[in-house]
């Protein structure tokens, strides 16, 4: 077991020091936020959101990112950030900015469609669980997607809790397989019990080295097919990575309006990234940069 990479021993003070260092390195930003909460020092990663600045990431900060990200947003779009992704934001630097709440229940379905298959592919692609910290973070993320399905369908999928997982690293290999099985079950039930589209879609998706599949996750393929059919720069770029064909129609007008509005936001964000010549840090579909 000596080849296992165990989580480091860290305290909340260590994380606060790194957050302060990041803020000092990025003082030109309009604002800086951390995303989410640090529940398990040594295991938790840090996600940053930087407004109107190209982030500087020191080696010390990069150690704490692990599976986390440094996201970038223009100030002009911060009001609608929760329609791109609903974040738990804690401001740690800069000006107070207006951010609109997103309490649309249909957004819950979008989050499931976009995140659960991606997490399944990620864990299926995992070659080993020797990097314990990264594996635990992946499992926590998948557990969140499963819980979103449970909430949406008002159902429960029995599985070992993340607290139990973190108390017994040696069982990680078995746990990963079990979580993949439960995630498949949750996705299949979500597909069966929702009726957003009519029509069949064929083709392939190739977003990253792990997020690649052909004729899999039918509901996701329908969703991506609709997104790529919209005439805008973002959708045209996305078609290079999602080559899909088929006929479909919406069964939910409100969901269609929400998705169309959101694609408009993603198009505005994508065009800003292209204009600023940024190659990373885009919320959602950053693979296409």
N, C-alpha and C positions, 0 to 999 in steps of 0.2 A: 504493500500500500504506500510505499515511499514516493511513488511517482505522482501522487495526488497533490494538486496545488490547492492548499487550504486558504480560506479567507484570512486576511490580515487582522491583527488585533488593533482596533481603532476605537476612538471615543467620539462623542458629539463635538467635543472641542476641536478635534482634528478636522472634522467636516466644516465647522465654522471658520477655521483658519483658511481652508482651501476656498471657500466661498468668498471670503474677504480678499484673498489673493486674486481671484478671478475678477472681482469688481475693481480692484486697483489697476489691474492690467487693461481693463476695458472702460476706463473713465469717460471716454468720448461717446459712449453709448447713450442714447436718449433714456433708456431704462434697462434694467436687468432683473430677471426673475429666476427663481428656482422653481422646478416643477415637481409636484408630489411632496411626499414626506420621507424623512429619514427614520425608518422604524427600527432598523437593525444595523447599527454601526459595525463596519467590517464586511457586511454583505451588501447593504444598500448602495446603489450608485447615485450619481448626481446628474440631473438634467438641467441645463441652463437655457433660458430664452433671452436673446439679446435684441434690442430694438435699435434700428438705424445705425448699425456699425458692423464692420467685419471683425468677428471675434478673434482675440489673441488667446491661444490656449497653451499655457506653459506645460512642461513635462510633469510638474507636480500635480497640476489640475487634471491632466490626462489620466493619471493613475486612478483618480476617483470617478472617472466617467464610466469605466468598465463597459457595460452595455448601454450606457446613457448617451445623450446627444447634447450638442450645442446648437440650438435652433435659432434662426434669424428671421425677424419680421420687420417690415417697414412700419413706421408709426401710423401711416395712413390707413393701414389695415387692422390695427390692433383692436379696434372696436368690435370686429367680427371674428376674432380669433377662435371663439368657442363654437363657431360654425365650421371650422376646419378640424378642430379637435377640442374636446372639452377637457381643459386642463385645470388642475389644482395649482394655481399660481401664487407664489409668495414673492413680493417685490423686495429686492435687496439693494437696489441702487436706482437713482434717477428720479425723473418726473412722474407724477401720478397721471395715468392715462385712462381714458374712458374705455371700459370693456363691457360689452353687452352680454347678459346672461342668455344661455340657450337652454330653454326648458321644454323644447319640442320633443315629445316622446318618440316620434318617428326617427329621431337622430340615434336613439338606442339601437334601432335595427341597422342603421348604417355602420355604427361602430362594430357590431357583431360581424356583419358581412365583410368589412375591411380587415378586421383584426384576427378573428378566429382561424380562418384558413392559413393566414400568414404565420401564425404561431405554430400551427400543426406542421407546416412545411419546415419551419425553423428547427423544431425539436426532432423531426424525422431526419433532418440533415446532420444532426449532432453526431459526430464520430465517436466521442467518448464523453464521460462525465468527470474526467480528471480535473478540469477547471471547475472546482466546486462552486465558487462564488458566481461565475457566469451561468452555470446550470441552474442554480437556485433562483437567479433573477429571471431566467427564461420560464421556469416553472411558475413563478409568482405571476408573471405576465399572462401566461396561459390560464391560470386559475382565475384571473380577473375576467378574461373573455368568457370562460365557462359560467362564472357567476352572473355575467350580463345576460346570458341565455336563460339561466335559472330565473332571473328577475323578469325577463320579457315573457317567458312562457308560464311562469308561476309553477315551476317544477324543480326537483332536486336531483342532482347526479352524485351519488355517494362516491367519495374518494378520500384519500388521506389528506389531512390538512397541511398547509405550508409550515405551520409550527412544528408538527410531528416530523416532517421531512427534514427540517433544519436541525433537529435533535439527533438525527441518525444519518450521517453522510454516506455510510457504507452501503445503504440500501438505494442509493440514487439511481443506479442502472434499472432496477425493477420499477422504481417510481416513475421514471421518464416514460417507459413503455405503458404503464397504467394510465398516466395522464394523457398520452396520445390516444389511447382507446376511449377514454371518457370524453375527450374533446371531439373525436369523430362522432360519438353517440350524440353529443350536444348539437353538433352541426347538422347531422342528419335529421334530428327531430325539429330543429329550427327551420330547415328547408321544408319539411313535411307540413308544418303547422302555419306557414306563412304563404301568402298568395299574392306577391307583389307584381309578378310578371306573367304573361302568357306568351309561349313561344320557346323554341329550342335554339341553343347557340353552340357552335362547334369552334374548335381552334386551340391555340396555345398561348400561354403567358410566360414571359421570361423577364422578370423584374430584377433578379439578382442570382447569385450562385446557388442559393437555396430556395428562393421563391420562384420556382419554375414548375410548370405542369401543363399537361395536355388533356383536354376533355375531362376535367375533374372539378368538383365544387360547382355544380350547375347554376346555383343561385348567384354565386360570385361572378361566373362568366356572363350571365344575363346582365348583371349590374355593370360590369366593365364594358360590355357591348354597348349599353346605353350611353355610358359616359364617353366612350370613344366615338360615338355617332354625332355628338354635338360639335358644331363647327366653331372651333376656336383654336388658338395656338397650343394650349395645354393638351387638348384632346388629340390634335394632330400629332404631337410629340408622343403621347401615350400610345398611339396606334403602332409605333415602332416596337413596342414591348408587349403589346397585347393584340395579337393577330386573331381576330374573332369574326365570325360571320353567322348570320341567322336572322330570323324575323322575330320580333317580340313587340308586345304592347304592354303598357302599364295597366294594372288593375287598381291602382291607388293614386288618385290625382294629387293629393296632398304630398305624398312621398315624391312624386315626379317633380313637383314644384320645388320641394326642399333640395333634391339632388341637383336640379338645374341651377338653382341659386348658388349652391355650394361649388359647382363646377365653374361658375362665373368668378367666384372668389379665388379658386385654385388657378384659374387662368390669369387673373390679375397678379397673383403671387408669383407664378412661373415667369411671366413677362418681366417682373421686377428683378428676379434672380438673373435672367438672361441679360438684362440691361446692366446690372451691377457686376456681371461676369463672376457670379458666385457658383461654386460647384458642389456645395454641401450646405446643409442646415435648413432645407426646405421642409415645412410641415406637410406630411403626406406625399407619397409618390416621389420622394427625393431620388429614387433610382433613375429617373428620367433625365436628370441634369447632365 
